[in-house]
Each structure stands twice: as structure tokens, then as C-alpha cells.
Amino acid sequence: MTTALRKTALAMVAKGKGILAADESTGTIEKRFKSISIESNEPNRRAYRDMLFTPKGVENYISGVILYDETIRQKSLGDVAFPQLLASKGILPGIKVDTGAKDLALCPGEKVTEGLDGLAKRCAEYVKLGAKFAKWRAVITIGRNMPSTTCIAANAHALARYAAICQEAGLVPIVEPEVLMDGDHTIDRCEEITEWTLNAVYEALYINRITLEESVLKPSMVISGKDCPKQAGVDEVAERTVKILKRCVPAAVAGIAFLSGGQSDEVATAHLNAMNKMFAGELPWNLTFSYGRALQHPSLTTWRGAAANVAAAQAALLHRAHMNGLATRGQYKPELEKQAA
């Protein structure tokens, strides 16, 4: 039997489409706006999100949008509440529900994501505002003597508790355990930590009675640390990432939508494409994208806060979304970037 949540989860990871992460906290969007020299105030944030959500045809490549608490309550420049605007295009509105990664007691340099207090009440309100799914991000740092068993266990437990509260409230949980790219670790080390993290997360989800068919995984890719002198190539990243997913992720999960995690726009697309090309027809889940910066960056730098630039900024977003849509089918080619330019 296909439940309403299962239907939503499958729609989120439909072939040819992915999820736009537009859930930057006020602090993060301030940094992004600083890079284009505009002030981070409510009208500018609203105008920026309006630019992202209103391109004609964006629904051909975007299945859902993750919103921030401020954004889910805002209206478009055309005076329509953002969740209703997205729903009218056939795009699922979602919501970030965690309150951020905070220092983990007795574990220097490590974080645990907070936000479980009052979450059931917040989820009920978000459902009334139109949300269909939610997101919670855990961060795992690779470093000297890191991650610790404490960090992995604490974050897996929090992700599972969040997922249970969401499913009970009628929201599909996106489970996002991010193994950070920061550091000089090798791809071997990243593979080892990713496998450990995913095994811990799925054990915690089982203990907390999560219906896997009504959930989506948002993992990081198995990749060299950004300061590692030897950077793994596209095919190696694709092979190692899929190997670990096959080992750790139950076939029942509705689908997998990767985060970009600081990869450049085109590299994130190339990695996703390689996985779908190499393993076409072999996997129990669709592999798609849930990118933030890797989708938004070209449109942000084109927009620069000017109404006159909206059309060009939207064209840049549509191009990136289209490229990633092709990558979900293994049909992306780098030459297509040059054609757009």
C-alpha cells in the first residue's frame, strides 16, 4: 500500500528532478549576500527567494524546495505565500527544522545538531503552513582522533528522533548525515567514516521505528578532503560512493538526494552523472540531488540584488537545474556547459 508520505517521498526523488536547498539560516545568507555586496535584510531575502522560486519551467527540474523558518512565512513579490506558490507549480515545499550544529560536550572540535525540544509542535505548525517534508543536518568532522564514537552515536540518535517526530506529524524526513570535506584526509579515510556513519544512522532509524519507505537520505559523497594533495577523479568518487551506499542503505529507502557539500557547481553535477551512468538500472533507489550553493551560486552572482538582473539570474538557475536533471539520468556532458555560456 502506498501511503501519502511514501507518495511524497517518491515524488521528491523522481528521475530528472532534484531538490533545491534554499534553507540557509540568517547567518549563512548574510555571508552569501556579503559576497555580492548587498545587505541581508528581510526585503532582500524575500526578493532573492522570489527570484529562485519563480522561473518559468523550474518545476521541470526541481521536485521540492527546502525553506527556512522565515521563508515559509513570507509571501512572493506577487503576494502569494511561498509554500502555496511552489505547490501551484507542482513543487513540494519543505522545511529545515533543526536549530544548528552546536559544540558536543566533552568532544573538542565536534558538533551535535540540536532542535529536538519543541519539534513536534513546530512540525504541526509547518504542516499547517503547507510543508510536505522536513530536513535535519548532522555534521561529522574528519580530523585527528575524529570523529569519535560519541559524535557518531549522538548525531545518529538525533537524526532518528527527528525522523520519528516528522513521520508522526505527517512530514517526510530528509535524513542528512554530512561527512565534511574540510581537511586533508584521503578518500580512503572518507570512505571508512561514511560507512561507519551510515551504518550507525540506519541502526538508530531502525531502533526508532522509522518507516524507511517514507524517508529520503541526503548523504555526502565519498570524496578526498579538500586539502588532500591527491584528489580522487570523478569515476573513483562515483564508484566508492555507490559501493558504500550499497553496503549501508536499505533498499526500502524511497531515494537518495546528495548534498554538494562545498563541491563546485560543475564537479557536483559530474559526480552525480557518473554514478547514474555507471550503475544505470542496478540500484534499488533513484540517485538525485539536493544542492544549495551548487545550484544557487551562478544565479546569486548574476542577480546581485538588482531587479534588472532577475531574468538572467533565473536563466542561470534553470541551466544548473537542467544540467543536474540530466545527471540524474546519466545524460550530462561537460560540453553542454559551454553551449549555455
Secondary structure, 3 states (H helix, E strand, C coil): CCCHHHHHHHHHCCCCCEEEECCCCHHHHHHHHHHCCCCCCHHHHHHHHHHHHCCCCHHHCEEEEEECHHHHCCECCCCCEHHHHHHHCCCEEEEECCCCEEECCCCCCCEEECCCCCHHHHHHHHHHHCCCEEEEEEEECCECCECCHHHHHHHHHHHHHHHHHHHHHCCEEEEEEEECCCCCCCHHHHHHHHHHHHHHHHHHHHHCCCCHHHCEECCCCCCCCCCCCCCCCHHHHHHHHHHHHHHHCCCCCCEEEECCCCCCHHHHHHHHHHHHHHCCCCCCCCEEEEECHHHHHHHHHHHCCCHHHHHHHHHHHHHHHHHHHHHCCCCCCCHHHHHHC
